[in-house]
Amino acid sequence: MINPAQNTRFFLLPNKHKRKDKIPFDDILYLQGNINYTLIHLHNGKIKLSPRTLLYHIQHSLNDSFIRIHRAYIVNKKHIKDTEISDIKHVRHLFLKDGTQLSVSRRKRNNLNEL
């Protein structure tokens, strides 16, 4: 969703008070899918829990500033620091600016090579 006042994109997440928290896309490091819910890792070290699947967020919430690197991970492109390359010139691991290391699946490596 777009906030017209600031032209900022937000991720709307239901909370326990039956309201929705606004999380700016820039604050999200990556999303981690786990069966029927998603963990949203923020740059301040906090983790938010979404009662939705990772596929739901891909289809309804996220924009093109995010890239899927694994069936369990979607990463914010703005927080990518570096990649680790194997002997056969394919990306194996992705490093975020906060020091987090994530595995890149074999099938998603080409997406990162294009970046």
Secondary structure, 3 states (H helix, E strand, C coil): CEECCCCEEEEEEECCCCCEEEEEHHHEEEEEEECCEEEEEECCCCEEEECCCHHHHHHHCCCCCEEEEECCEEEEHHHEEEEEECCCCCEEEEEECCCCEEECCHHHHHHHHHC
